[in-house]
């Protein structure tokens, strides 16, 4: 059954990116499948057409605007406003092994802080050529 849902996701024109425990290598036999996709005006409708339902979003990050769970298969899809930024943050978290040996609450905080830093970098608030530094007077 789960393979059929994967085929349906693959046939959609949207790019689905693996995330969650399977991406980070912390999965176990009963782990669900987590994906993220760019939020668009039609993505929710497309997901509901193939058996997903909108579920409460308990993520702390501001980029995840929707969460969908499949009614029969153990699959979740996050709809994300800035997919590029979230993918970069995910790679960074994985490369630094920051989610290992953390409980769910700690993992959410790691995500929240990492995304806030990456958003500030993208806005030019920190990093090379930033708009301010420690020596910049603050009003």
C-alpha positions as CSV (number, residue, x, y, z in Angstrom):
1,X,0.0,0.0,0.0
2,X,2.7,2.5,1.0
3,X,4.5,1.9,-2.4
4,X,1.3,3.0,-4.2
5,X,1.3,6.3,-2.2
6,X,5.0,6.8,-3.1
7,X,4.1,6.4,-6.8
8,X,1.3,8.9,-6.5
9,X,3.7,11.4,-4.8
10,X,6.3,10.8,-7.5
11,X,3.7,11.5,-10.3
12,X,2.9,14.9,-8.8
13,X,4.9,17.7,-10.5
14,X,6.1,18.9,-7.1
15,X,9.5,17.9,-5.7
16,X,9.2,16.0,-2.4
17,X,12.3,15.9,-0.2
18,X,12.9,13.3,2.4
19,X,13.3,14.6,6.0
20,X,12.7,13.3,9.5
21,X,14.4,10.2,11.0
22,X,14.9,8.5,7.7
23,X,16.9,11.5,6.3
24,X,18.9,11.8,9.5
25,X,19.6,8.1,9.8
26,X,17.9,7.7,13.2
27,X,14.9,5.7,12.0
28,X,13.8,2.3,13.3
29,X,11.6,-0.4,11.8
30,X,8.3,1.4,12.6
31,X,9.4,4.9,11.7
32,X,7.1,7.0,9.6
33,X,8.1,8.6,6.3
34,X,8.5,12.4,6.4
35,X,8.7,14.6,3.3
36,X,8.7,18.3,2.7
37,X,7.5,20.1,-0.4
38,X,7.2,23.8,-1.4
39,X,3.9,25.3,-0.3
40,X,1.8,26.3,-3.3
41,X,-1.9,27.3,-3.6
42,X,-2.8,23.9,-4.9
43,X,-0.5,21.5,-2.9
44,X,-3.1,20.8,-0.1
45,X,-5.8,19.9,-2.6
46,X,-3.4,17.6,-4.5
47,X,-2.4,15.8,-1.3
48,X,-6.0,15.4,-0.2
49,X,-6.9,13.9,-3.6
50,X,-4.4,11.0,-2.9
51,X,-5.5,10.3,0.7
52,X,-3.8,12.8,2.9
53,X,-5.5,14.9,5.5
54,X,-4.5,18.2,7.1
55,X,-3.2,17.5,10.6
56,X,-2.2,19.9,13.4
57,X,1.2,21.4,12.8
58,X,3.3,21.3,16.0
59,X,6.6,22.4,14.4
60,X,8.2,25.5,15.9
61,X,9.8,26.7,12.7
62,X,8.1,29.5,10.7
63,X,8.8,27.9,7.3
64,X,6.4,24.9,7.8
65,X,2.9,26.3,7.1
66,X,1.1,23.0,6.7
67,X,1.3,19.4,7.7
68,X,-0.5,16.5,6.0
69,X,-0.7,12.9,7.1
70,X,-1.8,9.9,5.0
71,X,-5.0,8.3,6.2
72,X,-3.7,4.7,5.7
73,X,0.1,4.9,5.3
74,X,2.5,6.2,7.8
75,X,3.6,9.2,5.7
76,X,3.7,12.9,6.6
77,X,4.3,15.8,4.3
78,X,5.3,19.3,5.5
79,X,4.4,22.2,3.2
80,X,7.2,24.8,3.4
81,X,7.4,28.4,2.3
82,X,11.1,28.6,1.7
83,X,12.1,25.0,0.6
84,X,15.7,26.0,-0.3
85,X,16.4,27.5,3.1
86,X,14.9,24.5,4.9
87,X,16.9,22.0,2.8
88,X,20.1,23.9,3.5
89,X,19.3,24.0,7.3
90,X,18.5,20.3,7.2
91,X,21.9,19.4,5.5
92,X,23.7,21.6,8.1
93,X,22.0,19.9,11.0
94,X,22.7,16.4,9.6
95,X,26.4,17.3,8.8
96,X,26.9,18.4,12.4
97,X,24.9,15.5,13.8
98,X,22.9,17.8,16.0
99,X,19.8,15.6,16.4
100,X,21.6,12.5,17.7
101,X,20.6,11.6,21.2
102,X,18.0,14.4,21.5
103,X,14.4,14.0,22.4
104,X,11.6,15.4,20.2
105,X,11.4,18.7,22.2
106,X,15.2,19.2,21.9
107,X,15.1,18.4,18.2
108,X,12.4,21.1,17.6
109,X,14.5,23.7,19.4
110,X,17.6,22.7,17.3
111,X,15.5,23.2,14.1
112,X,14.0,26.5,15.3
113,X,17.4,28.0,16.2
114,X,19.1,26.7,13.0
115,X,16.3,28.1,10.8
116,X,16.4,31.5,12.6
117,X,20.2,31.7,12.0
118,X,19.8,30.7,8.3
119,X,17.0,33.2,7.8
120,X,19.3,36.0,9.3
121,X,22.1,34.9,7.0
122,X,19.8,35.0,4.0
123,X,18.6,38.5,5.0
124,X,22.2,39.7,5.4
125,X,22.0,40.3,9.1
126,X,25.0,38.0,9.9
127,X,27.9,36.7,7.9
128,X,30.2,38.2,5.3
129,X,29.0,41.6,4.1
130,X,26.4,41.8,6.9
131,X,24.4,44.9,7.7
132,X,25.7,45.1,11.3
133,X,28.5,43.7,13.4
134,X,29.4,43.7,17.1
135,X,31.0,47.1,16.6
136,X,27.9,48.6,15.0
137,X,26.1,50.9,17.5
138,X,22.6,49.8,18.3
139,X,19.8,52.2,19.0
